[in-house]
């Protein structure tokens, strides 16, 4: 596909204060990563085969962009992030972050990037949160005034004040994730890599994380590359989305274009309604009831449509107690895109 490739990579626009978008901050040109895998082929003999995790990917990300980097499990997302941070060396191609070759100058690059892995923590498990932050200051040699200003901003906006004296091991997943995001930003990185930052979080924690990231980008122009399986993360944070599958870049452009590609428009979101009492399947325009279980009903509607008119109609006509919107899985969206290409 490749419709919309490179969208936004050269755009220029003011971001809060004197920060200016437009400079290319991340650049990949034909990047590959090949792993040698050995497997048993008989009682004694082992055979070696090559697995191409990333297969000739090229794209650019400009300063100030927030880009979703999505795809099914095993598509090559995490391998790309690891090459961008210098954890892995590319097998081929050219890669630069802020003008730095990550594989050759990993320590220098560390001062320009922040990284948050949703299922791992960079915090010290047995230390109070504030002590972890103190160690981060020493590791990055952050001037005290700058450190205190950044810490105050993160603590205030991520609601961490009551948690600073709590050992990391006692934090909930949502609290720890907010703590990890703060730690990744204390040294003012140019680029923030987020790998599944909202995985397993409750609705309130997700809202806090997303709101903070929007504010961070708007005020400081921080560039964000986000991998996620949650389409709401993409919809609420990203103007641009890239889809990777089997190591290849399949799409680069706006989320609306992804929904429109092939048969993706047939993908559906789910409106889950909790009514005040049991009722037969309700009837609202633009949606169909797919399941009724006591007072709870599931309504499917097109993924590209807004839920607001449906919610307004249900609230006006039926005794509504609570509701939630469930997004289609990334895998489902991508599968429909491929099916549409025939």
C-alpha positions in Angstrom: 0.0 0.0 0.0 1.9 3.1 1.2 -0.9 5.6 0.6 0.1 8.8 2.4 3.6 7.6 2.9 5.7 10.1 4.7 2.7 12.2 5.7 3.6 14.9 8.1 7.3 14.3 8.0 8.1 17.6 6.5 5.3 19.7 8.0 6.1 22.9 9.9 4.0 24.5 12.6 4.5 26.3 15.8 4.3 24.3 19.0 3.9 26.1 22.4 6.5 28.8 23.1 9.5 28.9 20.7 9.5 25.2 19.8 9.2 24.7 16.0 8.1 21.6 14.3 9.6 20.5 11.0 13.1 19.2 11.6 13.5 15.5 10.7 14.3 13.9 14.1 13.9 10.1 13.2 15.0 8.8 9.8 15.1 5.2 8.6 16.2 4.2 5.1 15.9 0.6 4.1 16.4 -0.7 7.6 16.6 -4.4 8.1 17.0 -6.7 11.1 17.7 -10.4 10.6 18.0 -13.0 13.4 19.7 -16.3 13.1 17.5 -19.0 14.7 18.7 -22.5 15.4 16.2 -25.4 15.7 16.5 -29.1 16.2 16.4 -31.2 13.1 16.8 -34.7 14.4 18.3 -36.2 17.5 21.7 -34.5 17.2 21.6 -32.2 14.2 20.5 -28.6 14.4 19.7 -26.4 11.4 20.0 -22.6 11.2 17.5 -20.4 9.5 17.1 -16.7 9.2 14.1 -14.7 10.5 13.7 -11.3 8.9 12.0 -9.3 11.7 12.3 -5.9 10.0 12.4 -6.0 6.2 13.6 -2.8 4.5 11.6 -0.1 6.4 11.9 3.5 5.4 10.2 6.5 7.1 10.8 9.9 8.6 9.4 11.5 11.7 9.5 15.3 12.2 10.1 17.1 15.5 6.8 17.6 17.3 4.9 14.7 15.6 3.0 12.1 17.6 3.0 8.9 15.5 1.2 5.6 16.1 3.3 2.6 15.1 0.9 -0.3 15.1 0.6 -3.9 13.9 -0.1 -7.4 15.1 2.1 -9.3 17.6 5.4 -10.3 16.0 5.1 -7.7 13.3 8.4 -6.0 14.1 7.3 -3.1 16.2 9.4 -3.8 19.3 12.4 -4.7 17.1 12.2 -1.3 15.4 12.0 0.5 18.8 15.0 -1.5 20.0 17.0 -0.4 17.0 15.9 3.2 17.4 17.2 3.1 21.0 20.5 1.3 20.2 19.6 -1.9 22.0 19.8 -3.8 18.7 22.0 -3.2 15.7 20.4 -3.1 12.3 21.4 -5.8 9.8 21.2 -3.3 7.0 20.1 0.1 6.0 20.6 3.5 7.6 19.1 4.8 10.8 19.5 8.2 12.6 17.8 9.7 15.6 18.5 13.4 16.2 21.4 13.0 13.8 22.9 10.2 15.9 23.6 6.6 14.8 22.0 4.6 17.8 24.2 1.6 17.3 27.5 3.6 17.4 26.6 6.3 20.0 24.2 4.7 22.4 25.3 6.6 25.4 25.1 10.0 23.6 21.7 9.1 22.3 20.4 8.2 25.8 20.4 11.9 26.7 18.2 12.7 23.7 15.5 10.0 24.1 13.1 8.7 26.7 11.7 5.1 26.7 8.7 3.5 28.4 7.9 -0.2 28.0 4.4 -0.9 29.3 5.3 -4.3 30.8 8.7 -3.4 32.3 9.7 -0.7 34.7 12.9 1.4 34.7 12.3 2.3 38.3 14.1 0.8 41.3 11.7 -1.8 42.7 12.4 -1.5 46.4 13.0 2.3 46.5 10.4 5.0 47.1 9.4 6.7 43.9 11.2 10.0 44.8 14.5 8.1 45.4 14.2 6.5 41.9 13.9 10.0 40.5 17.0 11.1 42.4 19.0 8.3 40.9 17.7 9.3 37.4 19.0 12.8 38.1 22.5 11.5 38.9 22.6 9.0 35.9 21.7 11.8 33.4 23.6 14.5 35.4 20.6 16.8 35.2 21.1 20.2 36.7 19.2 20.5 40.0 17.1 23.5 39.0 16.1 21.8 35.7 15.4 18.5 37.5 13.2 20.1 40.1 11.2 22.1 37.5 10.6 18.9 35.4 9.8 16.8 38.4 7.3 19.4 39.7 5.5 19.5 36.3 5.3 15.7 36.0 4.2 15.2 39.6 1.5 17.8 39.2 0.1 16.6 35.9 0.4 12.9 36.4 -1.0 13.1 40.0 2.1 11.6 41.6 2.3 13.7 44.8 0.9 11.2 47.2 3.0 8.4 45.7 6.5 9.9 46.0 7.3 8.1 49.4 5.7 4.8 48.3 8.1 2.0 47.2 7.7 1.1 43.5 6.8 -2.5 44.3 3.7 -1.2 46.2 2.4 0.9 43.3 -0.5 -0.3 41.2 0.1 -0.8 37.5 -1.5 2.5 36.6 0.5 4.3 39.2 3.8 2.7 38.2 3.1 3.5 34.5 2.6 7.2 35.4 5.8 7.0 37.4 7.8 5.5 34.5 6.6 8.2 32.1 7.7 10.9 34.5 11.2 9.2 34.9 11.5 9.1 31.1 11.0 12.8 30.8 13.1 14.3 33.6 16.1 14.9 31.3 14.0 16.7 28.6 14.3 14.1 25.8 13.7 15.2 22.2 12.0 11.9 21.5 9.7 9.7 23.7 9.2 6.1 22.7 6.1 4.5 24.3 5.7 0.7 23.9 2.1 -0.2 25.0 1.9 2.6 27.7 -1.7 2.0 28.6 -1.8 -1.8 28.6 -3.8 -3.1 31.6 -4.7 0.3 32.8 -8.1 1.3 34.1 -10.1 4.0 32.3 -9.1 6.8 34.8 -5.3 6.0 34.5 -5.6 5.8 30.7 -7.3 9.3 30.6 -4.5 10.8 32.8 -1.7 9.3 30.7 -3.3 10.4 27.4 -4.1 13.9 28.7 -0.5 14.4 29.9 1.0 13.3 26.6 -1.2 15.7 24.6 -0.2 18.5 26.9 3.5 17.5 26.7 3.5 17.6 23.0 1.5 20.8 22.8 3.7 22.8 25.2 7.1 21.3 24.7 6.9 19.9 21.2 8.2 16.5 22.4 8.2 14.0 19.5 6.3 10.7 20.4 6.5 7.3 18.7 3.7 5.1 20.2 3.2 1.4 19.8 -0.1 0.1 21.1 -3.0 -2.3 20.6 -5.5 0.2 21.8 -7.1 2.2 19.0 -8.3 4.8 21.4 -4.6 5.7 22.2 -4.2 6.3 18.4 -7.4 8.2 18.0 -6.8 10.5 20.9 -3.1 11.1 20.5 -2.0 10.6 16.9 -2.5 12.5 13.7 -0.4 10.0 11.8 -0.3 6.2 11.9 2.1 3.6 10.5 1.1 0.0 10.1 3.8 -2.7 10.1 3.3 -6.4 9.4 5.8 -9.2 8.8 8.6 -6.6 9.1 7.3 -4.3 6.3 5.6 -0.9 6.4 2.1 -1.4 5.0 0.6 2.0 5.5 1.7 5.5 6.5 -0.9 8.3 6.8 -3.9 9.5 8.7 -6.0 7.1 10.8 -9.1 8.0 8.7 -7.2 6.8 5.6 -6.5 3.5 7.4 -10.2 3.0 8.1 -11.0 3.8 4.5 -8.4 1.4 3.0 -9.8 -1.7 1.4 -12.7 -3.0 3.5 -11.5 -1.4 6.8 -14.6 0.7 6.8 -16.6 -2.5 7.6 -14.7 -2.8 10.9 -17.0 -2.1 13.9 -16.8 -0.6 17.4 -19.0 -1.8 20.2 -21.3 0.4 22.4 -21.9 -1.5 25.6 -25.0 -0.2 27.4 -26.1 -0.9 31.0 -29.8 -0.1 31.3 -31.7 0.5 34.5 -33.8 -2.6 33.8 -34.0 -5.5 31.4 -35.5 -4.6 28.0 -35.9 -6.4 24.7 -33.2 -5.5 22.1 -33.4 -1.7 21.7 -33.5 0.0 18.3 -31.4 3.0 17.4 -30.3 4.4 14.1 -26.9 3.5 12.8 -26.3 0.5 15.1 -27.5 -3.0 15.5 -27.9 -5.0 18.7 -25.6 -8.1 18.7 -26.1 -9.4 22.2 -28.5 -8.9 25.1 -27.7 -10.2 28.6 -30.0 -9.0 31.3 -30.0 -5.2 31.4 -26.7 -5.1 29.4 -26.9 -4.8 25.6 -24.1 -4.7 23.0 -24.6 -2.5 19.9 -22.2 -2.7 16.9 -21.7 0.4 14.8 -19.1 1.4 12.0 -15.6 2.0 13.3 -15.4 5.3 11.4 -18.6 6.7 12.9 -18.9 8.8 16.0 -20.5 7.3 19.1 -21.9 10.6 20.2 -25.2 10.5 18.2 -25.9 6.9 19.3 -25.3 7.8 23.0 -27.5 10.8 22.7 -30.4 8.8 21.1 -30.1 6.0 23.7 -30.0 8.5 26.6 -33.1 10.3 25.2 -35.2 7.1 24.6 -34.1 4.5 27.1 -33.3 4.3 30.9 -29.5 4.4 30.7 -27.4 3.6 33.7 -23.8 3.3 32.3 -22.1 2.8 29.0 -18.6 2.1 27.4 -17.2 2.1 23.9 -15.0 -0.9 22.9 -12.6 -0.4 20.0 -11.9 -3.0 17.3 -8.7 -4.8 17.8 -5.7 -3.6 15.8 -5.4 -7.1 14.3 -9.0 -7.0 13.1 -8.5 -3.6 11.4 -5.3 -4.8 9.7 -6.9 -8.1 8.6 -9.7 -6.2 7.0 -7.3 -3.9 5.3 -5.4 -6.9 3.8 -8.7 -8.5 2.7 -9.7 -5.3 1.0 -6.6 -5.4 -1.1 -7.6 -8.8 -2.3 
